[in-house]
């Protein structure tokens, strides 16, 4: 069986994290480690702020 280059990552809302809002919006997705070695940043919907915000890959 071949090893996969894809790994599961978690995305976390950056504005909720810095603003101290109780609860943080998180998403789970996959990415290819070879083509995207750096941290992934996507615009996703934050239910706490009720708008689309920047979500960054967590450690």
PDBQT receptor file of N, H, CA, C and O in Angstrom, charges set to zero:
ATOM      1  N   UNK A   1       0.834  -1.175   0.000  1.00  0.00    +0.000 N 
ATOM      2  CA  UNK A   1       0.000   0.000   0.000  1.00  0.00    +0.000 C 
ATOM      3  C   UNK A   1       0.886   1.248   0.000  1.00  0.00    +0.000 C 
ATOM      4  O   UNK A   1       1.826   1.347   0.788  1.00  0.00    +0.000 OA
ATOM      5  N   UNK A   2       0.583   2.188  -0.879  1.00  0.00    +0.000 N 
ATOM      6  H   UNK A   2      -0.181   2.107  -1.519  1.00  0.00    +0.000 HD
ATOM      7  CA  UNK A   2       1.398   3.395  -1.015  1.00  0.00    +0.000 C 
ATOM      8  C   UNK A   2       1.082   4.398   0.085  1.00  0.00    +0.000 C 
ATOM      9  O   UNK A   2      -0.052   4.503   0.553  1.00  0.00    +0.000 OA
ATOM     10  N   UNK A   3       2.113   5.128   0.482  1.00  0.00    +0.000 N 
ATOM     11  H   UNK A   3       3.033   5.042   0.101  1.00  0.00    +0.000 HD
ATOM     12  CA  UNK A   3       1.930   6.170   1.497  1.00  0.00    +0.000 C 
ATOM     13  C   UNK A   3       1.303   7.398   0.847  1.00  0.00    +0.000 C 
ATOM     14  O   UNK A   3       1.645   7.753  -0.282  1.00  0.00    +0.000 OA
ATOM     15  N   UNK A   4       0.397   8.038   1.553  1.00  0.00    +0.000 N 
ATOM     16  H   UNK A   4       0.119   7.750   2.470  1.00  0.00    +0.000 HD
ATOM     17  CA  UNK A   4      -0.299   9.199   1.031  1.00  0.00    +0.000 C 
ATOM     18  C   UNK A   4       0.426  10.485   1.424  1.00  0.00    +0.000 C 
ATOM     19  O   UNK A   4       0.981  10.593   2.517  1.00  0.00    +0.000 OA
ATOM     20  N   UNK A   5       0.409  11.453   0.514  1.00  0.00    +0.000 N 
ATOM     21  H   UNK A   5      -0.042  11.366  -0.374  1.00  0.00    +0.000 HD
ATOM     22  CA  UNK A   5       1.007  12.763   0.789  1.00  0.00    +0.000 C 
ATOM     23  C   UNK A   5       0.021  13.698   1.471  1.00  0.00    +0.000 C 
ATOM     24  O   UNK A   5       0.406  14.759   1.962  1.00  0.00    +0.000 OA
ATOM     25  N   UNK A   6      -1.261  13.306   1.505  1.00  0.00    +0.000 N 
ATOM     26  H   UNK A   6      -1.573  12.444   1.107  1.00  0.00    +0.000 HD
ATOM     27  CA  UNK A   6      -2.287  14.152   2.088  1.00  0.00    +0.000 C 
ATOM     28  C   UNK A   6      -2.363  13.948   3.592  1.00  0.00    +0.000 C 
ATOM     29  O   UNK A   6      -2.264  12.824   4.085  1.00  0.00    +0.000 OA
ATOM     30  N   UNK A   7      -2.539  15.049   4.315  1.00  0.00    +0.000 N 
ATOM     31  H   UNK A   7      -2.619  15.962   3.914  1.00  0.00    +0.000 HD
ATOM     32  CA  UNK A   7      -2.664  14.961   5.759  1.00  0.00    +0.000 C 
ATOM     33  C   UNK A   7      -3.863  15.793   6.217  1.00  0.00    +0.000 C 
ATOM     34  O   UNK A   7      -4.243  16.766   5.565  1.00  0.00    +0.000 OA
ATOM     35  N   UNK A   8      -4.442  15.403   7.329  1.00  0.00    +0.000 N 
ATOM     36  H   UNK A   8      -4.134  14.613   7.859  1.00  0.00    +0.000 HD
ATOM     37  CA  UNK A   8      -5.583  16.115   7.901  1.00  0.00    +0.000 C 
ATOM     38  C   UNK A   8      -5.061  17.323   8.665  1.00  0.00    +0.000 C 
ATOM     39  O   UNK A   8      -4.140  17.211   9.474  1.00  0.00    +0.000 OA
ATOM     40  N   UNK A   9      -5.663  18.486   8.396  1.00  0.00    +0.000 N 
ATOM     41  H   UNK A   9      -6.411  18.577   7.739  1.00  0.00    +0.000 HD
ATOM     42  CA  UNK A   9      -5.267  19.715   9.088  1.00  0.00    +0.000 C 
ATOM     43  C   UNK A   9      -6.502  20.359   9.705  1.00  0.00    +0.000 C 
ATOM     44  O   UNK A   9      -7.631  20.045   9.327  1.00  0.00    +0.000 OA
ATOM     45  N   UNK A  10      -6.280  21.265  10.661  1.00  0.00    +0.000 N 
ATOM     46  H   UNK A  10      -5.363  21.520  10.968  1.00  0.00    +0.000 HD
ATOM     47  CA  UNK A  10      -7.350  21.996  11.314  1.00  0.00    +0.000 C 
ATOM     48  C   UNK A  10      -7.161  23.480  11.033  1.00  0.00    +0.000 C 
ATOM     49  O   UNK A  10      -6.056  24.010  11.154  1.00  0.00    +0.000 OA
ATOM     50  N   UNK A  11      -8.252  24.144  10.657  1.00  0.00    +0.000 N 
ATOM     51  H   UNK A  11      -9.149  23.713  10.559  1.00  0.00    +0.000 HD
ATOM     52  CA  UNK A  11      -8.242  25.576  10.396  1.00  0.00    +0.000 C 
ATOM     53  C   UNK A  11      -8.976  26.274  11.529  1.00  0.00    +0.000 C 
ATOM     54  O   UNK A  11     -10.033  25.815  11.964  1.00  0.00    +0.000 OA
ATOM     55  N   UNK A  12      -8.419  27.383  12.011  1.00  0.00    +0.000 N 
ATOM     56  H   UNK A  12      -7.560  27.755  11.658  1.00  0.00    +0.000 HD
ATOM     57  CA  UNK A  12      -8.995  28.113  13.136  1.00  0.00    +0.000 C 
ATOM     58  C   UNK A  12      -9.156  29.582  12.773  1.00  0.00    +0.000 C 
ATOM     59  O   UNK A  12      -8.280  30.172  12.141  1.00  0.00    +0.000 OA
ATOM     60  N   UNK A  13     -10.285  30.173  13.178  1.00  0.00    +0.000 N 
ATOM     61  H   UNK A  13     -10.997  29.694  13.692  1.00  0.00    +0.000 HD
ATOM     62  CA  UNK A  13     -10.583  31.582  12.895  1.00  0.00    +0.000 C 
ATOM     63  C   UNK A  13      -9.572  32.472  13.615  1.00  0.00    +0.000 C 
ATOM     64  O   UNK A  13      -9.357  32.327  14.818  1.00  0.00    +0.000 OA
ATOM     65  N   UNK A  14      -8.961  33.378  12.888  1.00  0.00    +0.000 N 
ATOM     66  H   UNK A  14      -9.135  33.496  11.910  1.00  0.00    +0.000 HD
ATOM     67  CA  UNK A  14      -7.941  34.255  13.460  1.00  0.00    +0.000 C 
ATOM     68  C   UNK A  14      -8.542  35.441  14.198  1.00  0.00    +0.000 C 
ATOM     69  O   UNK A  14      -7.963  35.898  15.184  1.00  0.00    +0.000 OA
ATOM     70  N   UNK A  15      -9.682  35.955  13.754  1.00  0.00    +0.000 N 
ATOM     71  H   UNK A  15     -10.153  35.584  12.953  1.00  0.00    +0.000 HD
ATOM     72  CA  UNK A  15     -10.267  37.108  14.433  1.00  0.00    +0.000 C 
ATOM     73  C   UNK A  15     -10.886  36.714  15.766  1.00  0.00    +0.000 C 
ATOM     74  O   UNK A  15     -10.808  37.486  16.722  1.00  0.00    +0.000 OA
ATOM     75  N   UNK A  16     -11.495  35.543  15.859  1.00  0.00    +0.000 N 
ATOM     76  H   UNK A  16     -11.558  34.916  15.082  1.00  0.00    +0.000 HD
ATOM     77  CA  UNK A  16     -12.051  35.069  17.139  1.00  0.00    +0.000 C 
ATOM     78  C   UNK A  16     -10.929  34.811  18.138  1.00  0.00    +0.000 C 
ATOM     79  O   UNK A  16     -11.059  35.097  19.328  1.00  0.00    +0.000 OA
ATOM     80  N   UNK A  17      -9.854  34.282  17.644  1.00  0.00    +0.000 N 
ATOM     81  H   UNK A  17      -9.748  34.050  16.677  1.00  0.00    +0.000 HD
ATOM     82  CA  UNK A  17      -8.726  33.940  18.517  1.00  0.00    +0.000 C 
ATOM     83  C   UNK A  17      -8.102  35.187  19.132  1.00  0.00    +0.000 C 
ATOM     84  O   UNK A  17      -7.779  35.192  20.320  1.00  0.00    +0.000 OA
ATOM     85  N   UNK A  18      -7.928  36.236  18.349  1.00  0.00    +0.000 N 
ATOM     86  H   UNK A  18      -8.190  36.232  17.384  1.00  0.00    +0.000 HD
ATOM     87  CA  UNK A  18      -7.282  37.448  18.849  1.00  0.00    +0.000 C 
ATOM     88  C   UNK A  18      -8.249  38.337  19.627  1.00  0.00    +0.000 C 
ATOM     89  O   UNK A  18      -7.821  39.086  20.505  1.00  0.00    +0.000 OA
ATOM     90  N   UNK A  19      -9.559  38.267  19.318  1.00  0.00    +0.000 N 
ATOM     91  H   UNK A  19      -9.907  37.658  18.605  1.00  0.00    +0.000 HD
ATOM     92  CA  UNK A  19     -10.541  39.131  19.977  1.00  0.00    +0.000 C 
ATOM     93  C   UNK A  19     -10.977  38.590  21.326  1.00  0.00    +0.000 C 
ATOM     94  O   UNK A  19     -11.583  39.320  22.110  1.00  0.00    +0.000 OA
ATOM     95  N   UNK A  20     -10.686  37.337  21.614  1.00  0.00    +0.000 N 
ATOM     96  H   UNK A  20     -10.194  36.744  20.977  1.00  0.00    +0.000 HD
ATOM     97  CA  UNK A  20     -11.067  36.754  22.889  1.00  0.00    +0.000 C 
ATOM     98  C   UNK A  20     -12.538  36.375  22.965  1.00  0.00    +0.000 C 
ATOM     99  O   UNK A  20     -13.108  36.304  24.054  1.00  0.00    +0.000 OA
ATOM    100  N   UNK A  21     -13.148  36.135  21.825  1.00  0.00    +0.000 N 
ATOM    101  H   UNK A  21     -12.685  36.193  20.941  1.00  0.00    +0.000 HD
ATOM    102  CA  UNK A  21     -14.552  35.727  21.782  1.00  0.00    +0.000 C 
ATOM    103  C   UNK A  21     -14.661  34.312  22.349  1.00  0.00    +0.000 C 
ATOM    104  O   UNK A  21     -13.866  33.446  21.982  1.00  0.00    +0.000 OA
ATOM    105  N   UNK A  22     -15.632  34.057  23.237  1.00  0.00    +0.000 N 
ATOM    106  H   UNK A  22     -16.277  34.760  23.535  1.00  0.00    +0.000 HD
ATOM    107  CA  UNK A  22     -15.777  32.699  23.783  1.00  0.00    +0.000 C 
ATOM    108  C   UNK A  22     -16.191  31.732  22.679  1.00  0.00    +0.000 C 
ATOM    109  O   UNK A  22     -17.256  31.883  22.080  1.00  0.00    +0.000 OA
ATOM    110  N   UNK A  23     -15.359  30.756  22.416  1.00  0.00    +0.000 N 
ATOM    111  H   UNK A  23     -14.494  30.634  22.902  1.00  0.00    +0.000 HD
ATOM    112  CA  UNK A  23     -15.587  29.823  21.318  1.00  0.00    +0.000 C 
ATOM    113  C   UNK A  23     -14.824  30.262  20.098  1.00  0.00    +0.000 C 
ATOM    114  O   UNK A  23     -14.758  31.453  19.793  1.00  0.00    +0.000 OA
ATOM    115  N   UNK A  24     -14.251  29.318  19.403  1.00  0.00    +0.000 N 
ATOM    116  H   UNK A  24     -14.304  28.351  19.651  1.00  0.00    +0.000 HD
ATOM    117  CA  UNK A  24     -13.475  29.614  18.212  1.00  0.00    +0.000 C 
ATOM    118  C   UNK A  24     -13.976  28.727  17.086  1.00  0.00    +0.000 C 
ATOM    119  O   UNK A  24     -14.169  27.526  17.275  1.00  0.00    +0.000 OA
ATOM    120  N   UNK A  25     -14.189  29.315  15.917  1.00  0.00    +0.000 N 
ATOM    121  H   UNK A  25     -14.033  30.291  15.764  1.00  0.00    +0.000 HD
ATOM    122  CA  UNK A  25     -14.641  28.572  14.748  1.00  0.00    +0.000 C 
ATOM    123  C   UNK A  25     -13.496  27.716  14.221  1.00  0.00    +0.000 C 
ATOM    124  O   UNK A  25     -12.405  28.226  13.969  1.00  0.00    +0.000 OA
ATOM    125  N   UNK A  26     -13.741  26.411  14.052  1.00  0.00    +0.000 N 
ATOM    126  H   UNK A  26     -14.627  25.997  14.257  1.00  0.00    +0.000 HD
ATOM    127  CA  UNK A  26     -12.717  25.491  13.547  1.00  0.00    +0.000 C 
ATOM    128  C   UNK A  26     -13.272  24.640  12.423  1.00  0.00    +0.000 C 
ATOM    129  O   UNK A  26     -14.434  24.237  12.464  1.00  0.00    +0.000 OA
ATOM    130  N   UNK A  27     -12.453  24.363  11.421  1.00  0.00    +0.000 N 
ATOM    131  H   UNK A  27     -11.508  24.691  11.388  1.00  0.00    +0.000 HD
ATOM    132  CA  UNK A  27     -12.790  23.491  10.310  1.00  0.00    +0.000 C 
ATOM    133  C   UNK A  27     -11.700  22.437  10.167  1.00  0.00    +0.000 C 
ATOM    134  O   UNK A  27     -10.554  22.672  10.550  1.00  0.00    +0.000 OA
ATOM    135  N   UNK A  28     -12.050  21.279   9.619  1.00  0.00    +0.000 N 
ATOM    136  H   UNK A  28     -12.981  21.088   9.308  1.00  0.00    +0.000 HD
ATOM    137  CA  UNK A  28     -11.098  20.214   9.345  1.00  0.00    +0.000 C 
ATOM    138  C   UNK A  28     -11.087  19.964   7.849  1.00  0.00    +0.000 C 
ATOM    139  O   UNK A  28     -12.143  19.887   7.221  1.00  0.00    +0.000 OA
ATOM    140  N   UNK A  29      -9.890  19.837   7.270  1.00  0.00    +0.000 N 
ATOM    141  H   UNK A  29      -9.032  19.900   7.780  1.00  0.00    +0.000 HD
ATOM    142  CA  UNK A  29      -9.749  19.566   5.845  1.00  0.00    +0.000 C 
ATOM    143  C   UNK A  29      -8.445  18.818   5.625  1.00  0.00    +0.000 C 
ATOM    144  O   UNK A  29      -7.744  18.498   6.585  1.00  0.00    +0.000 OA
ATOM    145  N   UNK A  30      -8.114  18.537   4.376  1.00  0.00    +0.000 N 
ATOM    146  H   UNK A  30      -8.684  18.796   3.596  1.00  0.00    +0.000 HD
ATOM    147  CA  UNK A  30      -6.859  17.863   4.054  1.00  0.00    +0.000 C 
ATOM    148  C   UNK A  30      -6.049  18.738   3.106  1.00  0.00    +0.000 C 
ATOM    149  O   UNK A  30      -6.591  19.590   2.403  1.00  0.00    +0.000 OA
ATOM    150  N   UNK A  31      -4.736  18.507   3.103  1.00  0.00    +0.000 N 
ATOM    151  H   UNK A  31      -4.295  17.814   3.674  1.00  0.00    +0.000 HD
ATOM    152  CA  UNK A  31      -3.876  19.209   2.156  1.00  0.00    +0.000 C 
ATOM    153  C   UNK A  31      -2.731  18.289   1.745  1.00  0.00    +0.000 C 
ATOM    154  O   UNK A  31      -2.387  17.344   2.456  1.00  0.00    +0.000 OA
ATOM    155  N   UNK A  32      -2.157  18.579   0.602  1.00  0.00    +0.000 N 
ATOM    156  H   UNK A  32      -2.437  19.346   0.025  1.00  0.00    +0.000 HD
ATOM    157  CA  UNK A  32      -1.020  17.831   0.095  1.00  0.00    +0.000 C 
ATOM    158  C   UNK A  32       0.253  18.488   0.629  1.00  0.00    +0.000 C 
ATOM    159  O   UNK A  32       0.510  19.660   0.352  1.00  0.00    +0.000 OA
ATOM    160  N   UNK A  33       1.043  17.742   1.390  1.00  0.00    +0.000 N 
ATOM    161  H   UNK A  33       0.834  16.791   1.615  1.00  0.00    +0.000 HD
ATOM    162  CA  UNK A  33       2.259  18.295   2.011  1.00  0.00    +0.000 C 
ATOM    163  C   UNK A  33       3.323  18.693   0.992  1.00  0.00    +0.000 C 
ATOM    164  O   UNK A  33       4.069  19.648   1.208  1.00  0.00    +0.000 OA
ATOM    165  N   UNK A  34       3.389  17.963  -0.114  1.00  0.00    +0.000 N 
ATOM    166  H   UNK A  34       2.783  17.188  -0.290  1.00  0.00    +0.000 HD
ATOM    167  CA  UNK A  34       4.436  18.251  -1.110  1.00  0.00    +0.000 C 
ATOM    168  C   UNK A  34       4.164  19.550  -1.870  1.00  0.00    +0.000 C 
ATOM    169  O   UNK A  34       5.088  20.329  -2.104  1.00  0.00    +0.000 OA
ATOM    170  N   UNK A  35       2.919  19.793  -2.254  1.00  0.00    +0.000 N 
ATOM    171  H   UNK A  35       2.168  19.160  -2.064  1.00  0.00    +0.000 HD
ATOM    172  CA  UNK A  35       2.612  20.991  -3.040  1.00  0.00    +0.000 C 
ATOM    173  C   UNK A  35       2.377  22.216  -2.175  1.00  0.00    +0.000 C 
ATOM    174  O   UNK A  35       2.528  23.341  -2.651  1.00  0.00    +0.000 OA
ATOM    175  N   UNK A  36       2.007  22.022  -0.894  1.00  0.00    +0.000 N 
ATOM    176  H   UNK A  36       1.885  21.108  -0.507  1.00  0.00    +0.000 HD
ATOM    177  CA  UNK A  36       1.744  23.135   0.015  1.00  0.00    +0.000 C 
ATOM    178  C   UNK A  36       2.497  22.910   1.317  1.00  0.00    +0.000 C 
ATOM    179  O   UNK A  36       1.893  22.499   2.308  1.00  0.00    +0.000 OA
ATOM    180  N   UNK A  37       3.805  23.169   1.342  1.00  0.00    +0.000 N 
ATOM    181  H   UNK A  37       4.296  23.503   0.537  1.00  0.00    +0.000 HD
ATOM    182  CA  UNK A  37       4.577  22.911   2.558  1.00  0.00    +0.000 C 
ATOM    183  C   UNK A  37       4.308  23.912   3.681  1.00  0.00    +0.000 C 
ATOM    184  O   UNK A  37       4.496  23.589   4.854  1.00  0.00    +0.000 OA
ATOM    185  N   UNK A  38       3.871  25.122   3.335  1.00  0.00    +0.000 N 
ATOM    186  H   UNK A  38       3.718  25.385   2.382  1.00  0.00    +0.000 HD
ATOM    187  CA  UNK A  38       3.620  26.157   4.352  1.00  0.00    +0.000 C 
ATOM    188  C   UNK A  38       2.239  26.014   4.971  1.00  0.00    +0.000 C 
ATOM    189  O   UNK A  38       1.493  25.084   4.664  1.00  0.00    +0.000 OA
ATOM    190  N   UNK A  39       1.917  26.958   5.850  1.00  0.00    +0.000 N 
ATOM    191  H   UNK A  39       2.523  27.713   6.099  1.00  0.00    +0.000 HD
ATOM    192  CA  UNK A  39       0.617  26.958   6.507  1.00  0.00    +0.000 C 
ATOM    193  C   UNK A  39      -0.457  27.449   5.543  1.00  0.00    +0.000 C 
ATOM    194  O   UNK A  39      -0.249  28.410   4.801  1.00  0.00    +0.000 OA
ATOM    195  N   UNK A  40      -1.593  26.788   5.561  1.00  0.00    +0.000 N 
ATOM    196  H   UNK A  40      -1.763  26.008   6.163  1.00  0.00    +0.000 HD
ATOM    197  CA  UNK A  40      -2.704  27.091   4.674  1.00  0.00    +0.000 C 
ATOM    198  C   UNK A  40      -3.615  28.144   5.306  1.00  0.00    +0.000 C 
ATOM    199  O   UNK A  40      -3.881  28.097   6.507  1.00  0.00    +0.000 OA
ATOM    200  N   UNK A  41      -4.090  29.091   4.499  1.00  0.00    +0.000 N 
ATOM    201  H   UNK A  41      -3.873  29.129   3.523  1.00  0.00    +0.000 HD
ATOM    202  CA  UNK A  41      -5.010  30.123   4.954  1.00  0.00    +0.000 C 
ATOM    203  C   UNK A  41      -6.181  30.182   3.985  1.00  0.00    +0.000 C 
ATOM    204  O   UNK A  41      -5.986  30.347   2.781  1.00  0.00    +0.000 OA
ATOM    205  N   UNK A  42      -7.408  30.045   4.511  1.00  0.00    +0.000 N 
ATOM    206  H   UNK A  42      -7.566  29.911   5.489  1.00  0.00    +0.000 HD
ATOM    207  CA  UNK A  42      -8.605  30.082   3.683  1.00  0.00    +0.000 C 
ATOM    208  C   UNK A  42      -9.642  31.003   4.314  1.00  0.00    +0.000 C 
ATOM    209  O   UNK A  42      -9.646  31.210   5.528  1.00  0.00    +0.000 OA
ATOM    210  N   UNK A  43     -10.529  31.558   3.474  1.00  0.00    +0.000 N 
ATOM    211  H   UNK A  43     -10.526  31.390   2.488  1.00  0.00    +0.000 HD
ATOM    212  CA  UNK A  43     -11.653  32.345   3.980  1.00  0.00    +0.000 C 
ATOM    213  C   UNK A  43     -12.815  31.380   4.181  1.00  0.00    +0.000 C 
ATOM    214  O   UNK A  43     -13.275  30.745   3.232  1.00  0.00    +0.000 OA
ATOM    215  N   UNK A  44     -13.293  31.273   5.437  1.00  0.00    +0.000 N 
ATOM    216  H   UNK A  44     -12.920  31.789   6.208  1.00  0.00    +0.000 HD
ATOM    217  CA  UNK A  44     -14.398  30.388   5.786  1.00  0.00    +0.000 C 
ATOM    218  C   UNK A  44     -15.401  31.171   6.629  1.00  0.00    +0.000 C 
ATOM    219  O   UNK A  44     -15.093  32.255   7.123  1.00  0.00    +0.000 OA
ATOM    220  N   UNK A  45     -16.603  30.614   6.791  1.00  0.00    +0.000 N 
ATOM    221  H   UNK A  45     -16.853  29.733   6.390  1.00  0.00    +0.000 HD
ATOM    222  CA  UNK A  45     -17.650  31.266   7.566  1.00  0.00    +0.000 C 
ATOM    223  C   UNK A  45     -17.440  31.025   9.056  1.00  0.00    +0.000 C 
ATOM    224  O   UNK A  45     -17.257  29.884   9.481  1.00  0.00    +0.000 OA
ATOM    225  N   UNK A  46     -17.464  32.088   9.847  1.00  0.00    +0.000 N 
ATOM    226  H   UNK A  46     -17.612  33.015   9.502  1.00  0.00    +0.000 HD
ATOM    227  CA  UNK A  46     -17.345  32.005  11.301  1.00  0.00    +0.000 C 
ATOM    228  C   UNK A  46     -18.735  32.220  11.889  1.00  0.00    +0.000 C 
ATOM    229  O   UNK A  46     -19.317  33.291  11.721  1.00  0.00    +0.000 OA
ATOM    230  N   UNK A  47     -19.271  31.215  12.577  1.00  0.00    +0.000 N 
ATOM    231  H   UNK A  47     -18.798  30.345  12.714  1.00  0.00    +0.000 HD
ATOM    232  CA  UNK A  47     -20.629  31.327  13.114  1.00  0.00    +0.000 C 
ATOM    233  C   UNK A  47     -20.707  32.255  14.316  1.00  0.00    +0.000 C 
ATOM    234  O   UNK A  47     -21.791  32.735  14.645  1.00  0.00    +0.000 OA
ATOM    235  N   UNK A  48     -19.593  32.518  14.977  1.00  0.00    +0.000 N 
ATOM    236  H   UNK A  48     -18.712  32.127  14.709  1.00  0.00    +0.000 HD
ATOM    237  CA  UNK A  48     -19.589  33.412  16.124  1.00  0.00    +0.000 C 
ATOM    238  C   UNK A  48     -19.640  34.875  15.693  1.00  0.00    +0.000 C 
ATOM    239  O   UNK A  48     -20.273  35.699  16.354  1.00  0.00    +0.000 OA
ATOM    240  N   UNK A  49     -18.976  35.196  14.591  1.00  0.00    +0.000 N 
ATOM    241  H   UNK A  49     -18.462  34.527  14.054  1.00  0.00    +0.000 HD
ATOM    242  CA  UNK A  49     -18.991  36.564  14.069  1.00  0.00    +0.000 C 
ATOM    243  C   UNK A  49     -20.041  36.769  12.987  1.00  0.00    +0.000 C 
ATOM    244  O   UNK A  49     -20.332  37.902  12.604  1.00  0.00    +0.000 OA
ATOM    245  N   UNK A  50     -20.601  35.683  12.502  1.00  0.00    +0.000 N 
ATOM    246  H   UNK A  50     -20.364  34.763  12.813  1.00  0.00    +0.000 HD
ATOM    247  CA  UNK A  50     -21.630  35.677  11.453  1.00  0.00    +0.000 C 
ATOM    248  C   UNK A  50     -21.162  36.340  10.159  1.00  0.00    +0.000 C 
ATOM    249  O   UNK A  50     -21.902  37.100   9.534  1.00  0.00    +0.000 OA
ATOM    250  N   UNK A  51     -19.925  36.041   9.768  1.00  0.00    +0.000 N 
ATOM    251  H   UNK A  51     -19.324  35.423  10.276  1.00  0.00    +0.000 HD
ATOM    252  CA  UNK A  51     -19.391  36.531   8.494  1.00  0.00    +0.000 C 
ATOM    253  C   UNK A  51     -18.198  35.668   8.092  1.00  0.00    +0.000 C 
ATOM    254  O   UNK A  51     -17.712  34.857   8.880  1.00  0.00    +0.000 OA
ATOM    255  N   UNK A  52     -17.737  35.851   6.867  1.00  0.00    +0.000 N 
ATOM    256  H   UNK A  52     -18.132  36.510   6.227  1.00  0.00    +0.000 HD
ATOM    257  CA  UNK A  52     -16.579  35.117   6.383  1.00  0.00    +0.000 C 
ATOM    258  C   UNK A  52     -15.309  35.786   6.905  1.00  0.00    +0.000 C 
ATOM    259  O   UNK A  52     -15.127  36.995   6.766  1.00  0.00    +0.000 OA
ATOM    260  N   UNK A  53     -14.439  34.983   7.506  1.00  0.00    +0.000 N 
ATOM    261  H   UNK A  53     -14.586  34.000   7.619  1.00  0.00    +0.000 HD
ATOM    262  CA  UNK A  53     -13.188  35.485   8.054  1.00  0.00    +0.000 C 
ATOM    263  C   UNK A  53     -12.047  34.582   7.618  1.00  0.00    +0.000 C 
ATOM    264  O   UNK A  53     -12.271  33.520   7.037  1.00  0.00    +0.000 OA
ATOM    265  N   UNK A  54     -10.835  35.006   7.899  1.00  0.00    +0.000 N 
ATOM    266  H   UNK A  54     -10.653  35.869   8.371  1.00  0.00    +0.000 HD
ATOM    267  CA  UNK A  54      -9.643  34.251   7.549  1.00  0.00    +0.000 C 
ATOM    268  C   UNK A  54      -9.410  33.152   8.582  1.00  0.00    +0.000 C 
ATOM    269  O   UNK A  54      -9.353  33.419   9.782  1.00  0.00    +0.000 OA
ATOM    270  N   UNK A  55      -9.278  31.924   8.110  1.00  0.00    +0.000 N 
ATOM    271  H   UNK A  55      -9.325  31.707   7.135  1.00  0.00    +0.000 HD
ATOM    272  CA  UNK A  55      -8.989  30.775   8.972  1.00  0.00    +0.000 C 
ATOM    273  C   UNK A  55      -7.604  30.261   8.607  1.00  0.00    +0.000 C 
ATOM    274  O   UNK A  55      -7.316  30.017   7.435  1.00  0.00    +0.000 OA
ATOM    275  N   UNK A  56      -6.753  30.098   9.603  1.00  0.00    +0.000 N 
ATOM    276  H   UNK A  56      -6.987  30.297  10.555  1.00  0.00    +0.000 HD
ATOM    277  CA  UNK A  56      -5.369  29.689   9.378  1.00  0.00    +0.000 C 
ATOM    278  C   UNK A  56      -5.142  28.292   9.978  1.00  0.00    +0.000 C 
ATOM    279  O   UNK A  56      -5.760  27.912  10.973  1.00  0.00    +0.000 OA
ATOM    280  N   UNK A  57      -4.253  27.559   9.349  1.00  0.00    +0.000 N 
ATOM    281  H   UNK A  57      -3.751  27.867   8.541  1.00  0.00    +0.000 HD
ATOM    282  CA  UNK A  57      -3.910  26.213   9.807  1.00  0.00    +0.000 C 
ATOM    283  C   UNK A  57      -3.246  26.285  11.189  1.00  0.00    +0.000 C 
ATOM    284  O   UNK A  57      -2.351  27.097  11.424  1.00  0.00    +0.000 OA
ATOM    285  N   UNK A  58      -3.707  25.415  12.093  1.00  0.00    +0.000 N 
ATOM    286  H   UNK A  58      -4.434  24.755  11.902  1.00  0.00    +0.000 HD
ATOM    287  CA  UNK A  58      -3.122  25.363  13.428  1.00  0.00    +0.000 C 
ATOM    288  C   UNK A  58      -2.076  24.277  13.487  1.00  0.00    +0.000 C 
ATOM    289  O   UNK A  58      -1.957  23.458  12.575  1.00  0.00    +0.000 OA
ATOM    290  N   UNK A  59      -1.322  24.276  14.561  1.00  0.00    +0.000 N 
ATOM    291  H   UNK A  59      -1.418  24.941  15.301  1.00  0.00    +0.000 HD
ATOM    292  CA  UNK A  59      -0.234  23.319  14.729  1.00  0.00    +0.000 C 
ATOM    293  C   UNK A  59      -0.722  21.922  14.972  1.00  0.00    +0.000 C 
ATOM    294  O   UNK A  59       0.084  21.006  15.133  1.00  0.00    +0.000 OA
TER     295      UNK A  59
